[in-house]
Amino acid sequence: MVRHLPGGSPEVARVSREYAKEVAFIGVPGRDSADAMQAFVDQYGLEFPQAVTEDGSLWSRFGVAYQPAWVFVNDAGGSALVPSGLAPGDLERVLDDLIAR
């Protein structure tokens, strides 16, 4: 069984701090109250900005149907959706690949 990284895992918080100079992380919690989303951010110690859309409209813009999901957006505005979780270590590999381009 492969363990996936949920969007708020302590590992995501760690990776976001390690890559802070090269990559901008933005959390997009959705379909819940702002208070519930803040509790999630606090629980996992997420230090990156959160784009709160209680109605899920931002998710829809990128084709996200449910969590976990990842959207990687480049400087030109292009995006790639990973509609599932990432196994430990995969996030770093994806980021290293994007940075090397």
C-alpha positions in Angstrom: 0.0 0.0 0.0 1.4 3.4 -1.0 1.0 6.2 1.6 -0.1 9.5 0.0 0.7 13.0 1.2 -2.5 14.8 2.0 -2.4 18.5 1.2 -1.9 19.4 4.9 0.5 16.8 6.0 3.5 17.7 8.2 5.7 16.6 5.2 4.0 19.2 3.0 4.7 21.8 5.6 8.3 20.8 5.7 8.8 20.7 2.0 7.1 24.1 1.6 9.7 25.6 4.0 12.6 23.8 2.3 11.6 25.1 -1.2 10.4 28.5 -0.1 13.1 30.3 -2.2 12.3 28.5 -5.4 8.6 27.6 -5.3 5.5 29.5 -4.1 3.1 27.2 -2.3 -0.5 28.2 -2.1 -3.1 26.0 -0.4 -6.6 25.9 -1.9 -8.9 24.4 0.7 -12.4 24.2 -0.4 -16.0 23.4 0.3 -16.0 24.0 3.9 -16.2 27.0 6.3 -13.4 29.4 6.6 -13.1 28.5 10.3 -12.7 24.8 9.5 -10.1 25.6 6.9 -8.1 27.7 9.4 -8.3 24.8 11.9 -6.8 22.5 9.2 -4.0 25.0 8.5 -3.2 25.4 12.2 -3.3 21.7 12.8 -0.6 21.0 10.2 1.5 24.2 10.8 1.1 25.3 7.2 2.9 28.6 6.8 2.1 29.3 3.1 -0.9 31.4 2.0 -4.3 29.8 1.6 -6.8 30.9 -1.2 -10.1 30.2 0.5 -13.1 29.6 -1.7 -15.9 28.0 0.3 -17.8 27.2 -2.9 -14.9 25.3 -4.5 -14.8 27.7 -7.5 -11.0 27.8 -7.6 -10.9 24.0 -7.5 -13.2 23.9 -10.5 -11.0 26.4 -12.4 -8.2 23.9 -12.3 -10.3 20.7 -12.7 -10.0 19.5 -9.1 -12.9 17.3 -8.1 -11.8 16.2 -4.7 -8.8 16.1 -2.3 -6.1 15.2 -2.3 -5.0 16.8 -5.6 -2.1 18.9 -6.7 -1.9 21.6 -9.3 1.5 22.8 -10.5 1.4 26.2 -12.2 4.4 27.6 -14.1 5.5 31.2 -14.5 3.7 31.4 -17.9 0.4 30.4 -16.3 0.4 26.8 -17.6 -0.8 24.2 -15.2 -0.7 20.4 -14.6 -3.1 18.6 -12.4 -2.2 15.5 -10.3 -5.7 14.3 -9.3 -4.5 12.2 -6.4 -2.1 12.2 -3.5 1.7 12.0 -3.9 3.8 9.3 -2.3 6.5 10.5 0.1 9.4 11.8 -1.9 7.4 12.4 -5.0 6.7 16.1 -4.2 10.4 16.8 -4.0 11.0 15.0 -7.2 8.3 16.9 -9.0 9.6 20.2 -7.6 13.2 19.5 -8.5 12.1 18.6 -12.0 10.1 21.9 -12.4 13.0 24.0 -11.0 15.5 22.4 -13.4 13.4 23.4 -16.5 
